[in-house]
């Protein structure tokens, strides 16, 4: 039975909401203002929180901000249900604070429950994606060697970003330096593929940070599932992925970039279950909720070792190519000459 925290200063509304969610088999916790909502969220760890916008002592926006900046509550999905903040800028503000949905009063009870259940399911799927990403990362041969050498889970925690299930930047840079040294020693090719989602911020503003993050995590899962276990994937910055491909010439990286572009262009990384849990309406269909991306592919080899004499130069050259791709437009793939 999912647990929901209802926060509203109108006691009649609070009772009505309780009756609705009890009818749909929810365990209900109640709060009458923002301060109570934050305290009870910390105490009871609900599965989802329904916040009124305007409440005494602390409004819903401030409560949401605190909840999303507190380690123990930041992953609990939040839905706004308000009658006072109805302007588009209010909705955007709520979504930018980390809310998963923004609903207005008066409401249809069946729609309210359906939207709440959709947010809950999407939250569960996000946790599953993180877990699956971590599992796929853990199969990487380099991680297994590092973990075995350290003999503890603490190293793995420093290698894997707990938010995404992907490698941390520190570990990626460590592996980049190692693979670069290996490529020099054995005269091997080392290719770096960069992917920039150029409209990530716009989608976040339109659909909310949680929805765009959910889509991004699904894309990351696709990358992990379809690349080699020897490849090293990192989320670099909010909307950028880096994939290091040892013993791979630039042509192989270019082929991967074209494959990734096709997957993003045709939504091949989105399965039917994901589609069913996207917050789409008649005015915001799947076509609007589509990533646009640019790509850069750069290679270290025996032929350019003087130009790219360090792993930092390889990385910076890739960033320069990515900037050129962004200026060219969505779908552009820039490859070193």
KAVENMO-V75377 format. One record per residue. N is the residue number from 1. SS is DSSP state (helix for helix, strand for strand, loop for the rest). PSI is psi in degrees with one decimal (NA if undefined). Layout:
n ss psi
N SS PSI
N SS PSI
//
This chain:
n ss psi
1 loop 117.8
2 loop 145.6
3 strand 129.2
4 strand 136.0
5 strand 119.3
6 strand 125.2
7 strand 114.6
8 loop 136.4
9 loop -12.5
10 loop 108.6
11 helix -34.0
12 helix -42.6
13 helix -39.3
14 helix -41.1
15 helix -40.4
16 helix -45.2
17 helix -40.2
18 helix -45.6
19 helix -40.3
20 helix -48.7
21 helix -29.9
22 helix -39.1
23 helix -33.7
24 loop 24.6
25 loop 40.8
26 loop 144.1
27 strand 121.4
28 strand 131.8
29 strand 139.0
30 strand 149.8
31 strand 146.6
32 loop -0.6
33 loop 175.9
34 helix -37.5
35 helix -46.9
36 helix -39.1
37 helix -45.3
38 helix -45.3
39 helix -45.0
40 helix -29.2
41 helix -41.0
42 helix -37.0
43 helix -42.9
44 helix -13.9
45 loop 65.8
46 loop 164.7
47 loop -24.7
48 strand 152.8
49 strand 132.1
50 strand 115.8
51 strand 132.3
52 loop 150.0
53 loop -50.9
54 loop 114.6
55 loop 154.4
56 loop 162.0
57 loop -48.9
58 loop 124.8
59 loop 174.4
60 helix -32.6
61 helix -44.4
62 helix -38.8
63 helix -42.7
64 helix -42.6
65 helix -44.9
66 helix -44.1
67 helix -40.5
68 helix -11.7
69 loop 9.6
70 loop 128.8
71 loop -41.3
72 loop -14.5
73 loop -3.9
74 loop -24.7
75 loop -0.2
76 loop 122.5
77 strand 143.8
78 strand 134.7
79 strand 128.2
80 strand 138.5
81 strand 104.6
82 strand 153.6
83 loop -11.7
84 loop -33.2
85 loop 87.7
86 loop -8.2
87 loop 156.7
88 helix -39.5
89 helix -31.2
90 helix -42.4
91 helix -45.0
92 helix -41.3
93 helix -45.5
94 helix -42.9
95 helix -36.9
96 helix -27.6
97 loop -12.1
98 loop 3.9
99 loop 149.4
100 loop -21.8
101 strand 161.8
102 strand 109.4
103 strand 154.2
104 strand 149.3
105 loop 148.9
106 loop 157.7
107 loop 160.0
108 loop 124.5
109 helix -39.7
110 helix -39.6
111 helix -40.6
112 helix -47.5
113 helix -41.3
114 helix -43.5
115 helix -38.4
116 helix -44.0
117 helix -34.9
118 helix -43.6
119 helix -42.8
120 helix -44.8
121 helix -39.3
122 helix -36.7
123 helix -41.7
124 helix -40.1
125 helix -35.7
126 helix -43.7
127 helix -39.7
128 helix -39.1
129 helix -43.7
130 helix -45.2
131 helix -42.7
132 helix -40.7
133 helix -44.1
134 helix -40.0
135 helix -43.5
136 helix -41.2
137 helix -40.6
138 helix -20.9
139 loop -10.4
140 loop 132.3
141 helix -34.1
142 helix -39.0
143 helix -40.5
144 helix -41.1
145 helix -43.7
146 helix -43.7
147 helix -40.5
148 helix -37.5
149 helix -37.9
150 helix -32.6
151 loop 25.3
152 loop 164.5
153 helix -13.7
154 helix -36.9
155 helix -43.7
156 helix -36.3
157 helix -30.0
158 helix -16.3
159 helix -37.4
160 strand 127.8
161 loop 119.2
162 loop -19.7
163 loop -35.2
164 loop -22.3
165 loop 5.5
166 loop 173.8
167 strand 148.8
168 loop 160.0
169 helix -38.0
170 helix -46.1
171 helix -38.5
172 helix -46.3
173 helix -36.2
174 helix -45.1
175 helix -35.9
176 helix -44.6
177 helix -41.9
178 helix -46.3
179 helix -33.3
180 helix -45.0
181 helix -38.7
182 helix -41.3
183 helix -38.6
184 helix -46.4
185 helix -39.6
186 helix 12.5
187 loop 47.2
188 loop 159.7
189 loop 148.2
190 strand 118.6
191 strand 141.6
192 strand 123.4
193 strand 129.6
194 strand 139.4
195 strand 123.0
196 strand 123.5
197 strand 102.4
198 loop -19.0
199 loop 20.2
200 helix -44.6
201 helix -38.9
202 helix -41.1
203 helix -35.4
204 helix -40.2
205 helix -36.3
206 helix -41.0
207 helix -11.3
208 loop 150.7
209 helix -37.9
210 helix -37.5
211 helix -46.1
212 helix -36.4
213 helix -39.2
214 helix -45.7
215 helix -41.9
216 helix -40.6
217 helix -37.0
218 helix -39.0
219 helix -42.5
220 helix -40.0
221 helix -38.1
222 helix -44.9
223 helix -47.5
224 helix -36.5
225 helix -20.7
226 helix 3.7
227 loop 168.9
228 loop 154.8
229 loop -16.1
230 loop -15.5
231 loop 151.9
232 strand 117.9
233 strand 134.1
234 strand 144.3
235 strand 114.4
236 loop 112.4
237 loop -177.3
238 loop -36.3
239 loop 27.2
240 strand 138.3
241 strand 144.0
242 strand 133.1
243 strand 116.8
244 strand 127.1
245 strand 94.8
246 strand 149.4
247 loop 41.4
248 loop 125.9
249 loop 169.0
250 helix -31.8
251 helix -37.4
252 helix -40.7
253 helix -36.1
254 helix -39.0
255 helix -41.1
256 helix -41.1
257 helix -42.3
258 helix -39.0
259 helix -42.9
260 helix -39.5
261 helix -43.2
262 helix -41.3
263 helix -40.8
264 helix -42.8
265 helix -38.1
266 loop 8.8
267 loop 36.8
268 loop -15.3
269 loop -1.8
270 loop 117.7
271 loop 176.7
272 helix -36.2
273 helix -39.0
274 helix -46.1
275 helix -41.4
276 helix -19.2
277 loop 14.6
278 loop 140.3
279 loop 70.0
280 loop 148.0
281 loop -179.8
282 loop -28.9
283 loop -12.3
284 loop 80.4
285 loop -175.4
286 loop -32.5
287 loop -35.2
288 loop -32.0
289 loop 69.3
290 loop 132.1
291 loop 145.5
292 loop 137.7
293 strand 154.1
294 strand 161.5
295 strand 150.6
296 strand 138.6
297 strand 122.3
298 strand 151.3
299 strand 139.9
300 strand 133.6
301 loop 177.7
302 loop -16.8
303 loop -16.6
304 loop 24.2
305 loop -23.0
306 loop -38.0
307 loop -43.3
308 loop 74.7
309 loop -0.7
310 loop 161.2
311 helix -26.5
312 helix -39.5
313 helix -37.9
314 helix -45.0
315 helix -46.4
316 helix -35.4
317 helix -38.7
318 helix -41.5
319 helix -39.4
320 helix -41.8
321 helix -36.2
322 helix -37.6
323 helix -41.1
324 helix -39.8
325 helix -40.5
326 helix -36.1
327 helix -30.2
328 helix -38.2
329 loop 168.9
330 loop 136.7
331 loop -8.5
332 loop 137.0
333 strand 111.2
334 strand 124.8
335 strand 139.5
336 loop 145.5
337 loop NA
//
